[in-house]
């Protein structure tokens, strides 16, 4: 018979649970909290109604696109209801052409084809963007930033696409006026001339007739105001000329005067669908023209 005092101190029977095993078992409250956690995450997710209150989709622009998170995008847009295919390209083209006509975007918009697949190409002197029928966008520069909101909006059935503008939305460089507000500048010049004449008349009267000193003060005030208005008009006219010349240079850079496409486009031999149709209809042309758009580093849905 063995005395209990002979057992090693702290030794436990084999069938008794150890402290490490007991510590590994989750407490009942902890397990309940873990089971309840997914439900809490679901409650934290934003609903489409909350996102529509946060963003104005009637005036959805590049800044809103940058602020929207992926979770918000997935919550507000229903993938099954997106418009794709040629209908999407038609809607994006109409939206972009309308924005170009309103001078909200500067770009040349063309329909191209690559291996029989229709695509939409928008380019300027600072970048380009290619829109595919499935809504994929490739490109670089400011044009890519401007095209993304149009693709996102045009893919939604609830968005009313503006009508396609008639004719060319970008003018010929030689047809760009020197500036706007010619009538306003003339009126400002008349006001300045009247003040200058009044100031000269008061100054002459003060010297010749001996009017009070207040007349001299008023004369110098009229003269100063008239000269100031003349300087404002001159600055406005110079600014108009500078902006007009800058706009002409941008139009020339995209090839509106000599039909020379920018060198940074993904395929310098790419042609619009209208040009392809003309070449196909030409009996002297033995084969279809080949077009292609290479992949760019930046893409988005």
Rosetta blueprint (number, residue, H / E / L):
1 X L
2 X L
3 X L
4 X H
5 X H
6 X H
7 X L
8 X L
9 X L
10 X L
11 X L
12 X L
13 X L
14 X L
15 X L
16 X L
17 X L
18 X L
19 X H
20 X H
21 X H
22 X H
23 X H
24 X H
25 X L
26 X L
27 X L
28 X H
29 X H
30 X H
31 X H
32 X H
33 X H
34 X H
35 X H
36 X H
37 X H
38 X H
39 X H
40 X H
41 X H
42 X H
43 X H
44 X H
45 X L
46 X L
47 X L
48 X H
49 X H
50 X H
51 X H
52 X H
53 X H
54 X H
55 X L
56 X L
57 X H
58 X H
59 X H
60 X L
61 X L
62 X H
63 X H
64 X H
65 X H
66 X H
67 X H
68 X L
69 X L
70 X H
71 X H
72 X H
73 X H
74 X H
75 X H
76 X H
77 X L
78 X L
79 X H
80 X H
81 X H
82 X L
83 X L
84 X L
85 X L
86 X H
87 X H
88 X H
89 X H
90 X H
91 X H
92 X H
93 X H
94 X H
95 X H
96 X H
97 X H
98 X H
99 X H
100 X H
101 X H
102 X L
103 X L
104 X L
105 X L
106 X L
107 X L
108 X E
109 X E
110 X E
111 X E
112 X E
113 X E
114 X E
115 X L
116 X L
117 X E
118 X E
119 X E
120 X E
121 X E
122 X E
123 X E
124 X L
125 X L
126 X L
127 X L
128 X E
129 X E
130 X E
131 X E
132 X E
133 X L
134 X L
135 X L
136 X L
137 X E
138 X E
139 X E
140 X E
141 X H
142 X H
143 X H
144 X H
145 X H
146 X H
147 X H
148 X H
149 X H
150 X H
151 X H
152 X H
153 X H
154 X H
155 X L
156 X L
157 X L
158 X L
159 X L
160 X L
161 X L
162 X L
163 X L
164 X L
165 X L
166 X L
167 X L
168 X L
169 X L
170 X L
171 X L
172 X L
173 X H
174 X H
175 X H
176 X L
177 X L
178 X L
179 X L
180 X L
181 X L
182 X H
183 X H
184 X H
185 X H
186 X H
187 X H
188 X H
189 X H
190 X H
191 X H
192 X H
193 X H
194 X H
195 X H
196 X H
197 X H
198 X H
199 X H
200 X H
201 X H
202 X H
203 X H
204 X H
205 X H
206 X H
207 X H
208 X H
209 X L
210 X L
211 X L
212 X L
213 X H
214 X H
215 X H
216 X H
217 X H
218 X H
219 X H
220 X H
221 X H
222 X H
223 X H
224 X H
225 X H
226 X H
227 X H
228 X H
229 X H
230 X H
231 X H
232 X H
233 X H
234 X H
235 X H
236 X H
237 X H
238 X H
239 X H
240 X H
241 X H
242 X H
243 X H
244 X H
245 X H
246 X H
247 X H
248 X H
249 X H
250 X H
251 X H
252 X H
253 X H
254 X L
255 X L
256 X L
257 X L
258 X L
259 X L
260 X L
261 X L
262 X L
263 X L
264 X L
265 X L
266 X L
267 X L
268 X L
269 X L
270 X L
271 X L
272 X E
273 X H
274 X H
275 X H
276 X H
277 X H
278 X H
279 X H
280 X H
281 X H
282 X L
283 X L
284 X L
285 X L
286 X L
287 X L
288 X L
289 X L
290 X L
291 X L
292 X L
293 X L
294 X L
295 X L
296 X L
297 X L
298 X E
299 X E
300 X E
301 X L
